[in-house]
Amino acid sequence: MKRIFKIHKQTNRKENLAELERTLVEGFFEGEHLNDAGIGLFVEAKLVNRLDDLPSKIKDHVEECALCQREVYEFYQFMQDENVSNSSV
């Protein structure tokens, strides 16, 4: 009988999870900086006091990058202003 399935090298669960996290985190970057989704993720985490739950690569980048800090700050201020205007309706 002919085999139709290829047998792949087994990897452990930790390796799979690490690879998944790397892939997901890379989706929040455009080149060296956070993309809009990354900025939004950071701001949402900040709004609900869950910054500790963010991947370290994202947190570390914002701590070190003045450009991304500015974009996070501006979007955070916008979201706070929107929250105030929505709650007063």
PyMOL commands that set and color helices and strands:
alter all, ss='L'
color gray80, all
select helices_A, chain A and resi 13-26+36-47+51-53+56-64+66-87
alter helices_A, ss='H'
color red, helices_A
select strands_A, chain A and resi 29-30+33-34
alter strands_A, ss='S'
color yellow, strands_A
deselect
rebuild
show_as cartoon
